[in-house]
Amino acid sequence: MVYKPYSQYSQIIKFDELQSPDNQWELLESIGEGTYGEVFKARNVQTGQYAAVKVMESINEVIEEIEEEYMILRDLTNHPNLPKFFGIFMKKHNEEDQLWLVLELCSNGSVTDLVKSLIKIGLKLDETMIAHIIRQSLLALEHLHKNHVMHRDVKGHNILITEQGTIKLVDFGVSAHLKNSVGRRNTSVGTPFWMAYVLF
């Protein structure tokens, strides 16, 4: 196996100390895609617990994005509207290593999924449900902003619903830490179809 010294690219993630997921997690099925990786439903082979696993490849090419997402998951997911974080793992392959981020599974899918399924049967989200989704999404954003983090890709795909109906904001691949509460970023990221434009 060819050794890939990822640690030289990161002072945040201790790649040399990451465990393999093989003895803990098995992937079951693909359930979606994040900004920088595919997301799978997984099962803990020891406890039977289900989780979501974001699998990222081409690690050297997206190291900054991986670091940003990892820091947010590590430090800020103690909020009820952000997913629980179960750990980071490295799965070694001869050709393409994989980094696994293991998160709480939101089994009722995304807000986008919900809206599309309702449209198919001729229904719409009612105001009560819309208010519930917006309120809990804003609580998640407030928590991030208090900790000087901008999400930068808020959209229906990234707002998930747990089995209990709790809203979870996910996918921090293009998020950014700011140095203070009035900091700015001079880059444009996100999903254009979900962006709001103000014309002056």
N, CA, C and O of each residue as an XYZ file, in Angstrom:
800
protein
N       0.844     -1.189      0.000
C       0.000      0.000      0.000
C       0.886      1.248      0.000
O       1.838      1.330      0.776
N       0.587      2.195     -0.845
C       1.357      3.433     -0.925
C       0.950      4.349      0.223
O      -0.238      4.603      0.426
N       1.932      4.846      0.976
C       1.644      5.743      2.092
C       1.423      7.151      1.573
O       2.224      7.671      0.797
N       0.353      7.750      1.996
C       0.040      9.110      1.567
C       0.113     10.018      2.794
O      -0.747      9.929      3.670
N       1.116     10.886      2.877
C       1.336     11.693      4.088
C       0.397     12.892      4.190
O       0.819     14.031      3.992
N      -0.865     12.640      4.496
C      -1.837     13.728      4.572
C      -1.505     14.719      5.679
O      -1.870     15.891      5.589
N      -0.816     14.261      6.727
C      -0.542     15.135      7.866
C       0.258     16.365      7.477
O       0.184     17.393      8.150
N       1.018     16.268      6.400
C       1.789     17.438      5.986
C       0.892     18.552      5.447
O       1.328     19.697      5.328
N      -0.344     18.225      5.125
C      -1.274     19.220      4.587
C      -2.192     19.808      5.653
O      -2.876     20.799      5.397
N      -2.217     19.212      6.850
C      -3.172     19.658      7.862
C      -2.539     19.706      9.251
O      -1.862     18.771      9.677
N      -2.776     20.808      9.936
C      -2.381     20.908     11.338
C      -3.608     20.721     12.240
O      -3.494     20.768     13.465
N      -4.759     20.513     11.638
C      -6.018     20.392     12.394
C      -6.415     18.933     12.575
O      -6.801     18.523     13.669
N      -6.322     18.155     11.514
C      -6.704     16.743     11.566
C      -5.441     15.903     11.705
O      -4.526     16.016     10.889
N      -5.387     15.070     12.723
C      -4.228     14.197     12.941
C      -4.451     12.903     12.152
O      -4.885     11.889     12.699
N      -4.149     12.964     10.872
C      -4.428     11.844      9.975
C      -3.740     10.554     10.423
O      -4.302      9.468     10.278
N      -2.535     10.670     10.963
C      -1.789      9.471     11.366
C      -2.457      8.734     12.516
O      -2.168      7.561     12.755
N      -3.351      9.416     13.233
C      -4.000      8.809     14.395
C      -5.418      8.326     14.100
O      -6.065      7.750     14.975
N      -5.908      8.551     12.884
C      -7.281      8.165     12.566
C      -7.414      6.652     12.452
O      -6.573      5.982     11.853
N      -8.484      6.129     13.038
C      -8.751      4.700     12.978
C      -9.450      4.344     11.675
O     -10.060      5.195     11.028
N      -9.351      3.078     11.303
C     -10.127      2.554     10.185
C     -11.566      2.358     10.654
O     -11.793      1.996     11.809
N     -12.540      2.592      9.776
C     -13.934      2.371     10.172
C     -14.353      0.910     10.130
O     -15.442      0.570     10.593
N     -13.515      0.046      9.588
C     -13.923     -1.329      9.275
C     -14.464     -2.108     10.470
O     -15.390     -2.904     10.316
N     -13.902     -1.891     11.654
C     -14.346     -2.646     12.822
C     -15.551     -2.027     13.518
O     -16.074     -2.587     14.481
N     -15.991     -0.867     13.027
C     -17.106     -0.182     13.680
C     -18.304      0.057     12.771
O     -19.446     -0.106     13.200
N     -18.059      0.443     11.517
C     -19.154      0.883     10.651
C     -19.149      0.129      9.325
O     -18.099     -0.113      8.730
N     -20.340     -0.232      8.883
C     -20.484     -0.810      7.549
C     -21.487      0.030      6.764
O     -22.535      0.413      7.284
N     -21.152      0.312      5.502
C     -22.036      1.096      4.645
C     -23.163      0.206      4.131
O     -22.939     -0.947      3.763
N     -24.383      0.759      4.111
C     -25.541     -0.015      3.678
C     -26.063      0.426      2.317
O     -26.235     -0.400      1.421
N     -26.315      1.726      2.158
C     -26.863      2.208      0.892
C     -26.575      3.699      0.756
O     -26.439      4.412      1.750
N     -26.486      4.153     -0.483
C     -26.294      5.580     -0.742
C     -27.609      6.308     -0.483
O     -28.672      5.864     -0.918
N     -27.524      7.447      0.241
C     -28.742      8.208      0.545
C     -28.649      9.659      0.088
O     -29.591     10.426      0.286
N     -27.528     10.049     -0.522
C     -27.444     11.427     -1.001
C     -26.018     11.851     -1.282
O     -25.075     11.065     -1.190
N     -25.894     13.124     -1.627
C     -24.574     13.683     -1.900
C     -24.416     14.991     -1.184
O     -25.323     15.824     -1.189
N     -23.250     15.185     -0.554
C     -22.906     16.462      0.042
C     -22.072     17.263     -0.942
O     -21.868     16.846     -2.082
N     -21.595     18.409     -0.496
C     -20.790     19.255     -1.378
C     -19.520     18.546     -1.817
O     -19.107     18.669     -2.970
N     -18.895     17.800     -0.904
C     -17.619     17.179     -1.234
C     -17.600     15.675     -0.993
O     -16.534     15.106     -0.757
N     -18.743     15.027     -1.048
C     -18.725     13.592     -0.873
C     -20.104     12.972     -0.924
O     -21.118     13.656     -0.783
N     -20.127     11.652     -1.129
C     -21.380     10.913     -1.153
C     -21.749     10.515      0.269
O     -20.873     10.258      1.093
N     -23.046     10.464      0.555
C     -23.527     10.147      1.898
C     -24.225      8.787      1.874
O     -25.047      8.505      1.003
N     -23.875      7.955      2.852
C     -24.417      6.602      2.939
C     -25.111      6.391      4.280
O     -24.728      6.977      5.292
N     -26.128      5.550      4.268
C     -26.653      5.028      5.521
C     -25.698      3.932      5.964
O     -25.262      3.115      5.153
N     -25.372      3.915      7.255
C     -24.415      2.939      7.774
C     -24.932      2.356      9.077
O     -25.838      2.900      9.708
N     -24.334      1.234      9.465
C     -24.708      0.568     10.713
C     -23.457      0.290     11.526
O     -22.438     -0.147     10.992
N     -23.546      0.549     12.832
C     -22.449      0.201     13.726
C     -22.491     -1.310     13.952
O     -23.485     -1.838     14.451
N     -21.419     -1.999     13.586
C     -21.411     -3.464     13.640
C     -21.395     -3.988     15.064
O     -21.681     -5.163     15.295
N     -21.062     -3.126     16.026
C     -21.017     -3.560     17.422
C     -22.334     -3.304     18.148
O     -22.767     -4.125     18.957
N     -22.971     -2.173     17.864
C     -24.177     -1.788     18.616
C     -25.460     -1.877     17.798
O     -26.554     -1.897     18.363
N     -25.337     -1.930     16.470
C     -26.516     -1.929     15.608
C     -27.064     -0.539     15.340
O     -28.055     -0.392     14.625
N     -26.432      0.483     15.905
C     -26.884      1.870     15.705
C     -26.714      2.283     14.247
O     -25.719      1.946     13.605
N     -27.708      3.023     13.729
C     -27.611      3.537     12.371
C     -27.058      4.958     12.388
O     -27.250      5.701     13.351
N     -26.376      5.321     11.318
C     -25.793      6.659     11.196
C     -25.709      7.015      9.719
O     -25.974      6.190      8.844
N     -25.336      8.256      9.467
C     -25.038      8.703      8.107
C     -23.529      8.874      8.003
O     -22.897      9.423      8.905
N     -22.956      8.404      6.906
C     -21.510      8.526      6.711
C     -21.245      9.316      5.434
O     -21.669      8.930      4.344
N     -20.540     10.419      5.593
C     -20.114     11.200      4.434
C     -18.733     10.708      4.036
O     -17.778     10.837      4.803
N     -18.624     10.142      2.835
C     -17.381      9.555      2.353
C     -16.731     10.524      1.375
O     -17.323     10.891      0.360
N     -15.495     10.936      1.697
C     -14.782     11.889      0.853
C     -13.501     11.275      0.307
O     -12.745     10.624      1.030
N     -13.275     11.494     -0.981
C     -12.058     11.027     -1.644
C     -11.281     12.249     -2.133
O     -11.665     13.385     -1.851
N     -10.195     12.018     -2.861
C      -9.333     13.118     -3.341
C      -9.014     14.066     -2.180
O      -9.159     15.283     -2.289
N      -8.582     13.480     -1.084
C      -8.405     14.205      0.174
C      -7.468     15.396      0.028
O      -7.759     16.477      0.542
N      -6.358     15.217     -0.657
C      -5.389     16.324     -0.807
C      -5.992     17.531     -1.511
O      -5.608     18.667     -1.235
N      -6.940     17.291     -2.422
C      -7.495     18.381     -3.227
C      -8.523     19.216     -2.470
O      -8.763     20.369     -2.827
N      -9.131     18.650     -1.434
C     -10.186     19.374     -0.705
C      -9.876     19.455      0.786
O     -10.789     19.469      1.612
N      -8.606     19.509      1.128
C      -8.212     19.470      2.531
C      -8.788     20.636      3.327
O      -9.196     20.443      4.472
N      -8.834     21.834      2.758
C      -9.366     22.988      3.492
C     -10.851     22.816      3.795
O     -11.312     23.159      4.883
N     -11.592     22.285      2.831
C     -13.016     22.065      3.029
C     -13.257     20.974      4.075
O     -14.167     21.084      4.897
N     -12.433     19.919      4.036
C     -12.547     18.844      5.022
C     -12.257     19.386      6.419
O     -12.978     19.081      7.368
N     -11.205     20.185      6.543
C     -10.858     20.766      7.841
C     -11.996     21.626      8.385
O     -12.336     21.540      9.565
N     -12.575     22.445      7.533
C     -13.650     23.338      7.963
C     -14.842     22.528      8.469
O     -15.377     22.807      9.542
N     -15.248     21.539      7.703
C     -16.391     20.720      8.116
C     -16.081     19.968      9.405
O     -16.922     19.887     10.300
N     -14.876     19.421      9.497
C     -14.488     18.672     10.689
C     -14.502     19.561     11.932
O     -14.991     19.140     12.979
N     -13.979     20.770     11.836
C     -13.944     21.665     12.997
C     -15.352     22.006     13.482
O     -15.603     22.054     14.686
N     -16.269     22.244     12.542
C     -17.639     22.570     12.923
C     -18.298     21.365     13.584
O     -18.954     21.505     14.616
N     -18.128     20.183     12.997
C     -18.713     18.979     13.584
C     -18.114     18.679     14.948
O     -18.827     18.307     15.880
N     -16.815     18.841     15.060
C     -16.120     18.555     16.324
C     -16.522     19.520     17.444
O     -16.703     19.115     18.592
N     -16.659     20.802     17.090
C     -16.792     21.842     18.119
C     -18.210     22.354     18.352
O     -18.510     22.842     19.442
N     -19.094     22.255     17.348
C     -20.353     22.996     17.436
C     -21.615     22.154     17.356
O     -22.715     22.703     17.425
N     -21.496     20.853     17.214
C     -22.716     20.054     17.029
C     -23.347     19.618     18.352
O     -24.037     18.602     18.423
N     -23.096     20.408     19.393
C     -23.777     20.190     20.667
C     -25.130     20.896     20.679
O     -25.786     20.969     21.718
N     -25.543     21.412     19.535
C     -26.813     22.124     19.397
C     -27.880     21.163     18.877
O     -27.584     20.331     18.018
N     -29.125     21.257     19.381
C     -30.161     20.301     18.947
C     -30.526     20.373     17.474
O     -31.135     19.439     16.952
N     -30.168     21.467     16.781
C     -30.500     21.578     15.362
C     -29.303     21.388     14.447
O     -29.335     21.773     13.278
N     -28.241     20.790     14.990
C     -27.097     20.339     14.198
C     -26.928     18.850     14.475
O     -27.254     18.389     15.569
N     -26.421     18.086     13.499
C     -26.351     16.630     13.679
C     -25.298     16.228     14.708
O     -24.255     16.872     14.827
N     -25.579     15.162     15.446
C     -24.572     14.613     16.357
C     -23.409     14.078     15.524
O     -23.602     13.569     14.420
N     -22.205     14.203     16.068
C     -20.996     13.778     15.363
C     -20.419     12.571     16.084
O     -20.123     12.636     17.277
N     -20.257     11.452     15.348
C     -19.777     10.213     15.948
C     -18.314      9.914     15.655
O     -17.771      8.936     16.169
N     -17.665     10.742     14.833
C     -16.235     10.540     14.632
C     -15.775     10.635     13.187
O     -16.571     10.669     12.248
N     -14.461     10.674     13.051
C     -13.806     10.754     11.743
C     -12.879      9.542     11.598
O     -12.169      9.175     12.534
N     -12.898      8.936     10.421
C     -12.144      7.711     10.188
C     -11.440      7.788      8.830
O     -11.847      8.543      7.946
N     -10.384      6.997      8.684
C      -9.661      6.908      7.410
C      -9.696      5.472      6.926
O      -9.226      4.560      7.607
N     -10.266      5.280      5.729
C     -10.281      3.951      5.115
C      -9.228      3.935      4.027
O      -9.336      4.657      3.036
N      -8.214      3.114      4.211
C      -7.088      3.064      3.278
C      -7.399      2.177      2.079
O      -7.932      1.076      2.222
N      -7.058      2.672      0.905
C      -7.185      1.908     -0.339
C      -5.891      2.076     -1.120
O      -5.179      3.066     -0.950
N      -5.594      1.115     -1.967
C      -4.391      1.221     -2.791
C      -4.462      2.409     -3.741
O      -3.461      3.087     -3.971
N      -5.656      2.661     -4.297
C      -5.775      3.704     -5.309
C      -6.283      5.022     -4.726
O      -5.693      6.073     -4.975
N      -7.361      4.977     -3.959
C      -7.985      6.213     -3.474
C      -8.444      6.035     -2.033
O      -9.431      5.348     -1.772
N      -7.727      6.655     -1.098
C      -8.140      6.592      0.304
C      -9.437      7.360      0.494
O      -9.774      8.244     -0.294
N     -10.158      7.009      1.551
C     -11.418      7.670      1.862
C     -11.397      8.191      3.293
O     -10.905      7.529      4.207
N     -11.942      9.390      3.467
C     -12.155      9.945      4.794
C     -13.642      9.825      5.097
O     -14.476     10.255      4.301
N     -13.977      9.243      6.243
C     -15.374      9.043      6.629
C     -15.728      9.966      7.783
O     -15.065      9.941      8.820
N     -16.768     10.784      7.617
C     -17.350     11.560      8.706
C     -18.661     10.882      9.083
O     -19.557     10.756      8.248
N     -18.780     10.446     10.332
C     -19.950      9.689     10.769
C     -20.854     10.605     11.589
O     -20.435     11.176     12.596
N     -22.103     10.734     11.139
C     -23.045     11.687     11.712
C     -24.366     11.022     12.066
O     -24.649      9.893     11.664
N     -25.155     11.749     12.822
C     -26.512     11.334     13.135
C     -27.314     11.133     11.842
O     -27.241     11.949     10.924
N     -28.069     10.052     11.784
C     -28.920      9.775     10.633
C     -30.249     10.504     10.777
O     -30.937     10.363     11.788
N     -30.603     11.281      9.766
C     -31.899     11.979      9.745
C     -32.786     11.220      8.767
O     -32.789     11.491      7.566
N     -33.530     10.272      9.302
C     -34.177      9.268      8.455
C     -35.371      9.773      7.663
O     -35.853      9.073      6.773
N     -35.862     10.976      7.965
C     -36.992     11.498      7.192
C     -36.552     12.362      6.012
O     -37.377     13.026      5.385
N     -35.264     12.353      5.713
C     -34.781     13.019      4.504
C     -34.704     14.528      4.631
O     -34.719     15.084      5.729
N     -34.621     15.175      3.480
C     -34.433     16.622      3.437
C     -35.758     17.350      3.225
O     -36.767     16.745      2.862
N     -35.734     18.650      3.459
C     -36.900     19.482      3.193
C     -37.243     19.437      1.702
O     -38.415     19.441      1.327
N     -36.223     19.393      0.867
C     -36.458     19.276     -0.575
C     -37.220     17.993     -0.892
O     -38.169     18.007     -1.676
N     -36.800     16.878     -0.280
C     -37.501     15.600     -0.483
C     -38.961     15.703     -0.058
O     -39.861     15.217     -0.744
N     -39.177     16.348      1.094
C     -40.532     16.495      1.623
C     -41.419     17.290      0.671
O     -42.540     16.882      0.367
N     -40.909     18.423      0.204
C     -41.677     19.285     -0.699
C     -42.003     18.552     -2.003
O     -43.133     18.613     -2.487
N     -41.012     17.861     -2.567
C     -41.241     17.131     -3.820
C     -42.277     16.025     -3.649
O     -43.110     15.810     -4.529
N     -42.227     15.326     -2.522
C     -43.197     14.236     -2.309
C     -44.612     14.780     -2.141
O     -45.579     14.154     -2.576
N     -44.729     15.946     -1.511
C     -46.047     16.555     -1.362
C     -46.588     17.042     -2.705
O     -47.771     16.870     -3.000
N     -45.721     17.650     -3.519
C     -46.141     18.137     -4.836
C     -46.671     16.986     -5.692
O     -47.638     17.154     -6.435
N     -46.038     15.819     -5.585
C     -46.464     14.663     -6.381
C     -47.900     14.254     -6.095
O     -48.585     13.723     -6.970
N     -48.357     14.499     -4.870
C     -49.730     14.111     -4.520
C     -50.654     15.330     -4.428
O     -51.742     15.265     -3.855
N     -50.186     16.451     -5.012
C     -51.020     17.635     -5.102
C     -51.157     18.436     -3.821
O     -52.124     19.178     -3.653
N     -50.193     18.293     -2.912
C     -50.246     19.023     -1.650
C     -49.082     19.997     -1.524
O     -48.150     19.969     -2.328
N     -49.139     20.858     -0.513
C     -48.069     21.809     -0.216
C     -47.792     21.784      1.278
O     -48.607     21.307      2.067
N     -46.624     22.308      1.656
C     -46.338     22.488      3.077
C     -47.292     23.525      3.649
O     -47.507     24.574      3.042
N     -47.865     23.239      4.811
C     -48.724     24.253      5.413
C     -47.877     25.231      6.228
O     -46.695     24.987      6.472
N     -48.490     26.336      6.644
C     -47.742     27.398      7.315
C     -47.119     26.932      8.628
O     -46.031     27.373      8.996
N     -47.806     26.048      9.324
C     -47.271     25.555     10.602
C     -45.959     24.800     10.386
O     -44.994     24.998     11.124
N     -45.930     23.937      9.372
C     -44.720     23.181      9.073
C     -43.610     24.097      8.570
O     -42.451     23.938      8.954
N     -43.957     25.052      7.716
C     -42.963     26.008      7.227
C     -42.357     26.778      8.398
O     -41.142     26.968      8.459
N     -43.208     27.222      9.327
C     -42.722     27.961     10.493
C     -41.788     27.099     11.343
O     -40.774     27.582     11.846
N     -42.140     25.815     11.498
C     -41.306     24.878     12.271
C     -39.927     24.722     11.628
O     -38.909     24.772     12.318
N     -39.894     24.536     10.314
C     -38.629     24.356      9.590
C     -37.779     25.622      9.674
O     -36.582     25.552      9.955
N     -38.393     26.772      9.430
C     -37.640     28.027      9.436
C     -37.115     28.339     10.830
O     -35.961     28.736     10.987
N     -37.963     28.160     11.849
C     -37.540     28.483     13.214
C     -36.327     27.655     13.630
O     -35.346     28.197     14.140
N     -36.394     26.345     13.412
C     -35.290     25.499     13.847
C     -34.042     25.698     12.987
O     -32.923     25.564     13.482
N     -34.224     26.013     11.717
C     -33.070     26.331     10.863
C     -32.387     27.604     11.344
O     -31.159     27.683     11.376
N     -33.187     28.602     11.718
C     -32.632     29.866     12.212
C     -31.927     29.686     13.549
O     -30.928     30.354     13.815
N     -32.432     28.796     14.391
C     -31.748     28.516     15.655
C     -30.364     27.904     15.393
O     -29.394     28.226     16.080
N     -30.288     27.022     14.392
C     -28.999     26.439     14.017
C     -28.053     27.519     13.490
O     -26.879     27.560     13.860
N     -28.571     28.389     12.629
C     -27.739     29.466     12.083
C     -27.304     30.440     13.176
O     -26.167     30.911     13.174
N     -28.202     30.738     14.100
C     -27.837     31.623     15.209
C     -26.666     31.039     16.005
O     -25.737     31.757     16.374
N     -26.722     29.734     16.262
C     -25.641     29.054     16.986
C     -24.325     29.159     16.208
O     -23.280     29.452     16.789
N     -24.379     28.923     14.906
C     -23.174     29.040     14.085
C     -22.636     30.469     14.107
O     -21.436     30.682     14.279
N     -23.525     31.445     13.933
C     -23.103     32.840     13.869
C     -22.515     33.312     15.186
O     -21.559     34.088     15.192
N     -23.071     32.856     16.305
C     -22.507     33.215     17.615
C     -21.079     32.697     17.762
O     -20.280     33.250     18.517
N     -20.772     31.628     17.028
C     -19.430     31.044     17.055
C     -18.611     31.451     15.835
O     -17.627     30.797     15.489
N     -19.031     32.545     15.183
C     -18.300     33.150     14.049
C     -18.150     32.207     12.863
O     -17.103     32.168     12.217
N     -19.212     31.444     12.582
C     -19.211     30.544     11.427
C     -20.352     30.928     10.500
O     -21.486     31.116     10.943
N     -20.047     31.044      9.198
C     -21.068     31.225      8.163
C     -21.274     29.895      7.450
O     -20.304     29.252      7.049
N     -22.518     29.478      7.288
C     -22.798     28.210      6.611
C     -22.538     28.329      5.107
O     -21.833     27.499      4.533
N     -23.089     29.333      4.484
C     -22.873     29.689      3.076
C     -23.505     28.749      2.042
O     -23.232     28.890      0.850
N     -24.339     27.797      2.467
C     -25.049     26.965      1.485
C     -26.365     26.450      2.077
O     -26.669     25.259      2.022
N     -27.131     27.381      2.643
C     -28.420     27.001      3.235
C     -29.424     26.772      2.104
O     -29.683     27.673      1.306
N     -29.979     25.578      2.041
C     -30.956     25.223      1.013
C     -31.715     23.992      1.492
O     -31.330     23.350      2.469
N     -32.786     23.678      0.797
C     -33.626     22.557      1.195
C     -32.890     21.235      1.303
O     -33.207     20.422      2.171
N     -31.908     21.004      0.431
C     -31.133     19.761      0.466
C     -30.339     19.620      1.766
O     -30.080     18.507      2.224
N     -29.955     20.757      2.357
C     -29.091     20.750      3.539
C     -29.864     20.950      4.845
O     -29.265     21.149      5.902
N     -31.183     20.895      4.766
C     -32.016     20.954      5.961
C     -32.722     19.608      6.065
O     -33.618     19.299      5.280
N     -32.303     18.815      7.048
C     -32.808     17.452      7.179
C     -33.796     17.332      8.327
O     -33.865     18.188      9.209
N     -34.563     16.241      8.291
C     -35.609     16.008      9.276
C     -35.380     14.645      9.924
O     -35.262     13.629      9.238
N     -35.320     14.638     11.252
C     -35.138     13.371     11.965
C     -36.459     12.617     12.039
O     -37.508     13.126     11.647
N     -36.383     11.405     12.547
C     -37.585     10.576     12.713
C     -38.579     11.234     13.665
O     -39.786     11.016     13.560
N     -38.061     12.046     14.601
C     -38.923     12.739     15.566
C     -39.416     14.090     15.048
O     -40.179     14.771     15.733
N     -38.988     14.484     13.847
C     -39.424     15.749     13.270
C     -38.535     16.932     13.599
O     -38.881     18.073     13.291
N     -37.391     16.674     14.224
C     -36.444     17.754     14.515
C     -35.705     18.139     13.252
O     -35.360     17.285     12.435
N     -35.464     19.430     13.097
C     -34.752     19.951     11.927
C     -33.261     20.019     12.224
O     -32.853     20.486     13.287
N     -32.449     19.550     11.279
C     -30.990     19.561     11.424
C     -30.363     20.214     10.195
O     -30.618     19.798      9.064
N     -29.552     21.224     10.419
C     -28.801     21.868      9.338
C     -27.502     21.096      9.138
O     -26.779     20.838     10.101
N     -27.200     20.723      7.887
C     -26.032     19.878      7.614
C     -25.206     20.444      6.462
O     -25.549     21.465      5.866
N     -24.112     19.753      6.170
C     -23.201     20.015      5.049
C     -22.458     21.336      5.224
O     -22.909     22.393      4.784
N     -21.307     21.238      5.879
C     -20.507     22.418      6.188
C     -19.260     22.511      5.307
O     -18.268     23.136      5.684
N     -19.321     21.883      4.133
C     -18.159     21.837      3.247
C     -17.712     23.186      2.723
O     -16.527     23.369      2.447
N     -18.630     24.140      2.576
C     -18.237     25.471      2.089
C     -18.408     26.529      3.178
O     -18.386     27.726      2.893
N     -18.579     26.085      4.424
C     -18.705     27.032      5.531
C     -17.380     27.734      5.768
O     -16.340     27.337      5.242
N     -17.442     28.791      6.575
C     -16.227     29.564      6.837
C     -16.234     30.101      8.258
O     -17.243     30.619      8.736
N     -15.089     29.969      8.929
C     -14.883     30.613     10.221
C     -14.429     32.047      9.976
O     -13.575     32.304      9.127
N     -15.004     32.967     10.722
C     -14.595     34.370     10.648
C     -13.823     34.717     11.914
O     -13.983     34.065     12.945
N     -12.987     35.747     11.831
C     -12.180     36.118     12.994
C     -12.982     36.859     14.039
O     -12.609     36.861     15.213
N     -14.084     37.495     13.642
C     -14.918     38.198     14.611
C     -16.341     38.275     14.072
O     -16.617     37.810     12.966
N     -17.238     38.859     14.848
C     -18.658     38.849     14.495
C     -19.006     39.736     13.312
O     -20.088     39.588     12.743
N     -18.133     40.649     12.923
C     -18.407     41.492     11.753
C     -17.438     41.176     10.620
O     -17.262     41.984      9.708
N     -16.810     40.007     10.675
C     -15.887     39.614      9.627
C     -16.603     39.371      8.315
O     -17.812     39.141      8.282
N     -15.840     39.425      7.233
C     -16.404     39.215      5.902
C     -15.561     38.219      5.133
O     -14.388     37.996      5.433
N     -16.192     37.630      4.134
C     -15.499     36.805      3.163
C     -15.722     37.436      1.800
O     -16.824     37.892      1.498
N     -14.693     37.464      0.984
C     -14.800     38.079     -0.330
C     -14.964     37.042     -1.440
O     -14.694     37.320     -2.608
N     -15.408     35.850     -1.059
C     -15.624     34.801     -2.050
C     -17.107     34.493     -2.147
O     -17.858     34.692     -1.193
N     -17.518     34.006     -3.304
C     -18.909     33.611     -3.511
C     -18.964     32.099     -3.642
O     -18.315     31.519     -4.512
N     -19.746     31.460     -2.770
C     -19.920     30.014     -2.834
C     -21.401     29.724     -2.640
O     -22.202     30.635     -2.431
N     -21.752     28.450     -2.712
C     -23.146     28.078     -2.488
C     -23.777     27.551     -3.754
O     -23.087     27.198     -4.709
N     -25.102     27.502     -3.752
C     -25.867     26.964     -4.856
C     -26.678     28.090     -5.484
O     -27.611     28.592     -4.857
N     -26.344     28.501     -6.714
C     -26.966     29.702     -7.298
C     -28.486     29.700     -7.291
O     -29.089     30.746     -7.050
N     -29.138     28.551     -7.550
C     -30.594     28.523     -7.608
C     -31.238     28.862     -6.267
O     -32.416     29.216     -6.220
N     -30.478     28.758     -5.176
C     -31.020     29.034     -3.852
C     -30.595     30.403     -3.342
O     -30.981     30.790     -2.239
N     -29.820     31.136     -4.106
C     -29.325     32.434     -3.654
C     -30.399     33.505     -3.831
O     -31.178     33.470     -4.783
N     -30.425     34.454     -2.901
C     -31.337     35.595     -3.006
C     -30.563     36.770     -3.558
O     -29.455     37.057     -3.105
N     -31.134     37.448     -4.527
C     -30.447     38.578     -5.144
C     -31.213     39.854     -4.823
O     -32.441     39.889     -4.891
N     -30.482     40.887     -4.478
C     -31.075     42.193     -4.210
C     -30.516     43.154     -5.243
O     -29.302     43.302     -5.382
N     -31.412     43.800     -5.960
C     -30.996     44.744     -6.999
C     -31.129     46.174     -6.493
O     -32.161     46.552     -5.939
N     -30.087     46.957     -6.686
C     -30.118     48.376     -6.294
C     -30.088     49.257     -7.521
O     -30.108     50.482     -7.402
